[in-house]
């Protein structure tokens, strides 16, 4: 069961990092992730209230899955906020060079970065995705103490 959840979160994260940023504007995505940061804990408290209201005593396996789900959602939300922030930083640096450093646009470090913006974007998204794989692996398969 944990393998299925891990695979689902990896697929969801791949979609969020690589595809959703091309579909949705960064401002809309940031608002969505910010509101999700408020909604996910609220839903968790509601679920906990329902479980207590029906006097159900959850098994340790259920509690582990529930905690892992919450942590996985928070990892996805925060990581994708960082991807948006990295994209904003790269675009602001590029705009700064175009407006305030127009004389040196053809010099090497600046021209290399300007000519390879798509590659830079793919590189930081890939790094964030690889790190998310490690974090999700730790959440789902790490030792519980």
C-alpha positions, 0 to 999 in steps of 0.5 A: 500500500505504501508503494502505491501511495509513493508512486502516486505522489511521485507521479503527482509531483512530476506533473506539478513540477514539469507540466503545471508550471507551463499551464498555469501562471506563476501567480495563480499557482502560488495562490493555489499552493498557499491556499492548499497550505491552509486547506490540508491541515483543516481537512486533517482536523476535520477527519480527526474530529470525525474519527473521534466523533464515531469513537473509532480507535485507529490502528497504528498502520492507519495512523502511519498512512495518515501522517505520511499522507499529510507530510507528503502533501506538505512536501509537494506544496512547499517544494512546488512553491520553491520551484515557483520562487526559483523560476521568479528569481531566474526571470528577475535576474534575466530582466535585470540584466536586460534593463541595467546591463544592456552593454554586457549582454553579449559577454560570456556569463550573461549571454550563456545564461540568457541563451540557455534559460530553458536548460537552466529551468529544466536543471533546477526543476530536475534537481527539485524533483530528485530531492522530492523523490528522496523526501517522499521515500523517507516519508513512506519507507523511513523507519518510524520511531 
